[in-house]
Amino acid sequence: MLIARRADTRARADFATWKMMAKLNGTSSLPAEAQNFLVRYKALLKEMPEPEATEATIQLIYRSYYGEMGGAGPPPDIPAHSKSQVTDNVTAFKRPPARRPKTASSSNAKPRLPVALIFACLVVVYVGIRYLLQ
């Protein structure tokens, strides 16, 4: 089943790449096998709607890859991706929730000493040590 999943994933990725190359008029740079699959895809488009032709072509590629990857026997059926799982290869990004501003009066906030007070304490400690050592 691991080989089947890998073959299916590779078939879907390769077909998406080949289809994009065909849209960009780069079909001639594709390998002969890819060009053959695209010709079959165009023939299937004349017979059925695009989603069905796409899935049928991906299944053809999947069967080919399954044998190449060392799968024994007929390739197991992989459930087709439904429209709810894949939406035109676009991932919707969500904005992170807005951060709440920190308030000084919250119960967890530590009181902060002003810098001048800290400096004054250091001076008192220094003078005190100098006074006691003489």
N, C-alpha and C positions, 0 to 999 in steps of 0.2 A: 504494500500500500504506500510505503514511503517513496518508491520509485514512481508510482502513479501520481502522487501529489507533486513531486518534482517535475515530472514530465508535463503535467497540466499547467503548472505555474510557468514553466519555460515556454510552453506553447502559447499561452495567453500574452506573455511579455513579448515574445518574438512577433506574434501576429500584430500586436499594437504597433510595434516598431515598423514592421513592413508596411502596414497600412498608412502610417504617417509618412514614410518614405515615398509611397505611391502618391500621396496628396501633394508632396513637394517635388514631384517629377524626378525622383531619384531612383526609380525602379531599376534602371540599367546597372546601378552599382550593387544591387542585391545579388546573392548567390542564385544559381539556377533553380535550386529547390524552392527558395522563397518566391521566385518569379512564377513557378508552376502553381504554388498554393494560391498566389494572388489571381492567377488566371482562373483557377477553379472557383475562387471567391466571386469573381465578376460573373461567371456563368451561373452561380447559385443566386446572385442578386437578381438576375432576370426571372428566376423561377419563384422566389420567395422574398419576404420583407428583409430588411437589413439585419435586425437582431437575430433572426433565425439563420440567415446566411452566415453571419459572423460566428455563431455558436457551432454550426455545422463545420465550418472551415477549421475552427479551433479544435474540434473533435478529430478531424483528419490529421492535423498537425500533432495532436496529443498521441494518437495511435502510432504515428511514425516515430516520435521521440521515445515512447515507451519501449519499443523494440530496440532502438539505438542505445538506451540506457541500461539494457540488460534485463528487461522485464521478460519473464517466462510466461508463455501462453497468451491468451487474449487479454488485452488491457481491461482492468476493472472499470466499471462505470463510475465516473466522478460526477456528483450532482452539479447541474448547471448553475452558474451564478445568477441570482435573481436581481431584478432592478433595484430592490431595496439595499442590496449589498454594494453594488457598483453603480455609480452615477457618472458616466462619461469620463472616468478617470480624473475626476476633480474632487479634491478633499476640502470640505468646508472647515475653515478655521474659526474658532470661537475666541472672542476676546476674553482675557482673564478678568475675573470680577474686580471691581474697583476696590482699592485699598482704603480702609478707614483711616482717617487722620488720627494721630495719637494725641490724646489730650493730657495735659499736665495734672488734671484733677482726678485721674483714674486711681482706683484703689491700689493697683500694683506699682504705681510710679514711685521711684525713690526720690526723696528730696535732694536737690542738687545744691552744693555749697558754691557760693560765688568764688571766683578766682582770687579776688582781693582778700577774702577771709582765709583761704588756704595759704596765701603768701604771708599774711600777717602771722599765722600760726607757726609757719616755718621760721620766720624771723625771731619770734619769741623763743622757740626751741633752741635756735642757734645761739642767741644771746644768753639764754639760761645755761647752756652747756659751757659757754666761754666763761661765764661768771663763776660757775661751780669749779672749773678747772684751775682758776687762779688763786 
